[in-house]
Amino acid sequence: VSTLAEKGVPSVVQRTLIRPPAGRIGPLTVDERQKLINASPVAGQYDQMIDRESAYEVLQKKAAQGQAEAAATKEQEADSTSGWRLPDILGGGSSAPGPRGGQPRARQTVAEAAMKSVVRSVGSSLGRALVRGILGSLSKR
């Protein structure tokens, strides 16, 4: 056997006698097992099973509480508003400040938003057609 001397330098190989590990064929008896358990340096420390709450269980509980709170908040909002409403652009409360910072304005209903979109689309296509007509007549001269 060779071992490491000081500073990690291998020592000269020496002849030694090595005792092989003890082995046994077959299971222990109940008495032998109990003697080994009692002779252990950690005897009695791990005898009682403790089922502590794991981090996974804590996170699951927090997620369930968060979902319950979100559902309760949604129910309160649904009860307090009438009809369908679009979410606030600013992401704040249930209303945004007015154009001059005065009274808060109400959220748009779905119908109002759809009508606004249609009017905007028609206006932009009409404007495009007018500009093309004017520029087309100028280029023909």
C-alpha positions in Angstrom: 0.0 0.0 0.0 1.2 3.5 -0.8 0.0 6.5 1.1 0.6 10.2 0.7 3.3 11.8 2.8 3.5 15.5 3.7 2.9 17.9 0.8 1.0 15.2 -1.1 4.1 13.2 -2.1 3.5 9.5 -2.4 5.3 7.4 0.2 7.3 4.2 -0.5 5.1 1.1 -1.0 4.8 -0.9 2.2 3.5 -4.4 2.7 0.4 -4.5 4.9 -2.2 -6.9 6.1 -5.8 -5.9 5.2 -8.8 -7.3 7.0 -11.6 -7.8 4.5 -15.0 -6.4 5.5 -17.2 -8.7 7.5 -19.9 -10.4 5.5 -22.9 -12.6 6.2 -25.1 -14.7 4.1 -28.7 -14.5 5.1 -30.9 -12.0 7.1 -30.3 -10.9 10.7 -32.5 -12.2 13.4 -34.7 -9.8 15.4 -32.4 -10.0 18.4 -29.3 -9.3 16.4 -30.9 -6.4 14.7 -32.0 -4.9 18.0 -28.5 -5.2 19.4 -27.0 -3.4 16.4 -29.6 -0.6 16.7 -29.0 -0.2 20.5 -25.2 -0.1 19.9 -25.5 2.6 17.2 -24.2 6.1 18.2 -27.5 7.6 16.8 -29.7 5.2 18.7 -33.0 6.8 19.7 -32.5 10.0 17.6 -34.4 8.7 14.5 -36.9 6.3 16.1 -39.9 8.6 16.0 -41.2 9.5 12.5 -41.9 13.2 12.0 -43.9 14.4 9.0 -42.9 18.0 8.6 -44.5 20.3 6.1 -42.4 20.4 2.9 -41.6 23.4 0.9 -43.8 22.0 -1.9 -46.7 21.8 0.4 -46.2 25.3 1.7 -46.0 26.7 -1.9 -49.1 24.7 -2.9 -51.0 26.2 0.1 -49.9 29.7 -0.9 -51.0 29.2 -4.5 -54.4 27.9 -3.4 -54.8 31.0 -1.1 -53.8 33.3 -4.0 -56.3 31.7 -6.3 -59.1 31.9 -3.7 -58.3 35.6 -3.2 -58.2 36.3 -6.9 -61.6 34.6 -7.4 -63.1 36.6 -4.5 -61.8 39.8 -6.0 -63.2 38.9 -9.4 -66.6 38.2 -7.8 -66.5 41.6 -6.1 -65.7 43.4 -9.3 -68.3 41.5 -11.2 -70.9 42.4 -8.6 -69.9 46.1 -8.5 -70.0 46.6 -12.3 -72.9 46.3 -14.6 -72.4 44.9 -18.2 -69.2 44.1 -19.9 -66.3 46.4 -19.4 -62.8 46.6 -20.9 -59.8 46.6 -18.6 -58.3 50.0 -17.7 -55.4 51.1 -19.9 -53.4 52.5 -17.0 -53.8 49.3 -15.0 -55.0 51.2 -12.0 -58.3 50.9 -10.2 -61.7 50.7 -11.7 -61.5 54.2 -13.3 -58.9 56.4 -14.9 -58.5 60.1 -14.4 -60.3 62.4 -16.8 -58.5 64.2 -19.7 -57.6 67.2 -17.6 -56.9 65.3 -14.4 -60.4 66.1 -13.0 -63.2 63.6 -12.4 -62.5 60.0 -13.2 -64.1 58.7 -16.4 -65.9 55.4 -16.6 -64.5 52.4 -18.5 -65.7 51.8 -22.0 -68.2 49.1 -22.6 -67.5 46.5 -25.3 -70.0 48.1 -27.7 -68.5 51.5 -27.3 -65.0 50.1 -28.0 -66.3 48.3 -31.1 -68.0 51.4 -32.4 -64.8 53.4 -31.8 -62.8 50.9 -33.7 -65.2 50.8 -36.7 -65.3 54.6 -36.9 -61.5 54.8 -36.7 -61.1 52.2 -39.5 -63.6 53.9 -41.8 -62.0 57.3 -41.2 -58.5 56.1 -42.0 -59.6 54.3 -45.2 -61.6 57.4 -46.3 -58.6 59.6 -45.6 -56.3 57.3 -47.6 -58.7 57.4 -50.5 -58.9 61.2 -50.5 -55.1 61.6 -50.4 -54.7 59.1 -53.3 -57.3 61.0 -55.3 -55.6 64.3 -54.7 -52.1 63.1 -55.4 -53.3 61.1 -58.4 -54.8 64.1 -60.0 -51.7 66.2 -59.4 -49.4 63.6 -61.0 -51.6 63.4 -64.2 -51.0 67.1 -65.1 
